[in-house]
Amino acid sequence: EIVLSQSPGTLSLSPGERVTLSCRASQGVSKNHVTWYQQKPGQSPRLLIYGTSSRATGIPDRFSGSGSGTDFTLSISRLEPEDFAVYYCQHYGTSRATFGQGTKVEIK
Amino acid sequence: EVQLVESGGSVIRPGGSLRLSCAASGFSIDDYGMSWVRQAPGKGLEWVSGINWDGGSIDYADSVKGRFTISRDIASNSLFLQMNSVRAEDSAFYFCARLRGSFYYYDYWGQGALVTVSS
C-alpha cells in the first residue's frame, strides 16, 4: 500500500510570501492520480489540484502543482489571508484512496 | 447544483451499530464512484470505503473491513455506510465524496456526519 508523507507538518508564514508544500510517495505513482485539497476549520475538504498540475474550477492561478514519480509539490505564489488552512495530498490506486497527513499553513 | 448531505451521525456505545446516509442531488450516483472518508477531530483524512460507478467494485480500509458495509440505492440516489461492532477509534466526522474517474479525485464532499463512540 502506498504511503504519502507530507512535509513540513506546519508552516508559519506571512501574507504575500511564497509557499511550497511537499508530498512524497513510498513508491512511484501515476501523475494522473495525485490530487491536492485545502481544508479550513469546520469545513469539508476543497479540491484544488488534480492530475498533479490541473487546477480545479474556480481555483486562483496562484495555486500550482508539479511533480512526478515519488515527489509532488503544491505551490502558492503569494499567500492571501484566505489561504491559511491545512493542505492534503491524495493518491488513488487499485480502488482505494490514500491521503497524506496534511500540512498546516498558519499565520506567522 | 451538486449536493451531498450526510445524516445519521450519533453517539453510540462500543460494539453498537449505526447507519450513515448520504443523499445526493444534482447528479446520479450510478454515473460516479462514491466513497466514505473520515476525519477524527483534529486529525487527518482517512479513506474508509468506496463503491465504483456500477456498484460492481467495493473496497474497504483494513481498519473497517468486516465491520462496515457500503451500499447505495439508485432509486433514492443515496449512499449508505452500515457500521457494526464500532470501536472508540471509529469516532470521527464521516464525509461522503464523489469520485471523478480517469484522474480519480474527489470533486464534491458532503458537510460530514459526526459519529462518537463512547460508553
Contacts between the chains, C-beta under 8 A, distances in Angstrom:
chain1	res1	chain2	res2	distance
A	32	B	102	7.1
A	32	B	103	5.4
A	32	B	104	7.5
A	33	B	103	6.8
A	33	B	104	5.1
A	35	B	103	7.5
A	35	B	104	7.7
A	35	B	105	4.0
A	35	B	106	7.5
A	37	B	45	7.9
A	37	B	106	7.7
A	39	B	45	7.9
A	44	B	95	5.9
A	44	B	109	3.9
A	44	B	110	6.6
A	44	B	111	5.9
A	44	B	112	6.3
A	45	B	45	6.7
A	45	B	95	7.6
A	45	B	106	7.3
A	45	B	109	5.7
A	46	B	109	7.9
A	47	B	105	6.3
A	47	B	106	6.7
A	47	B	107	5.4
A	50	B	100	7.5
A	50	B	103	4.9
A	50	B	105	4.1
A	51	B	103	4.6
A	51	B	105	7.7
A	54	B	103	7.6
A	56	B	107	7.1
A	88	B	44	6.8
A	88	B	45	5.7
A	90	B	45	7.7
A	90	B	105	7.2
A	90	B	106	7.6
A	92	B	99	7.7
A	92	B	104	3.5
A	92	B	105	7.2
A	93	B	104	8.0
A	95	B	50	6.4
A	95	B	52	7.2
A	95	B	57	5.7
A	95	B	59	4.4
A	96	B	47	5.9
A	96	B	50	6.4
A	96	B	59	5.2
A	96	B	61	7.2
A	97	B	35	6.6
A	97	B	37	7.4
A	97	B	47	4.1
A	97	B	50	7.2
A	97	B	104	7.6
A	97	B	106	7.7
A	98	B	47	6.7
A	99	B	37	7.8
A	99	B	44	6.2
A	99	B	45	4.3
A	99	B	46	6.8
A	99	B	47	6.7
A	100	B	44	7.6
A	101	B	44	4.8
A	102	B	44	4.8
A	102	B	45	7.5
